[in-house]
Amino acid sequence: MNTSDVAKLREETGAGVMDCQRALKDAAGDFEKAKQLIIERGADKATKRAERKTGSGTLASYLHNGRIGVLVEVRCETDFVAQNSVFQELAHQIAMQIASMDPSDITALMEQLYVKDESLKISDLVNQAIAKTGENIRIERFCRYEI
């Protein structure tokens, strides 16, 4: 395990330095296995935070070619995280996902493959943000209009 592997893993997953070092150590230096460990551990953290109340959040909008419009409400626990760039980017990516894939409801959205990285589901994307921010995050509701 070297510092460039830790830096690369951190860049790809957004996990903290210590989490990346631990994952690489547990994976005996296997980068892909370490990446998978971080995703799994992020899901574990998300499960532990799932019952926490989400009293803050943001509305994200996306307009595609003036023909498709999306408004999505993404909730978190505090105003501090609601203003965080990780959270804001997540909300934007979810709005873009809804515009492109037209899910029927939140459950269907969470099971969709992420259009920018088909190795991830939207639920994985949300779980990664939960691991990065340390707060519960959930998609509350959305609407999509198309002309």
Beta strands, then each sheet from edge to edge (+ up, - down):
strand 1: 56-64
strand 2: 68-76
strand 3: 113-114
strand 4: 117-121
strand 5: 138-146
sheet 1: 1+ 2- 5+
sheet 2: 3+ 4-
end
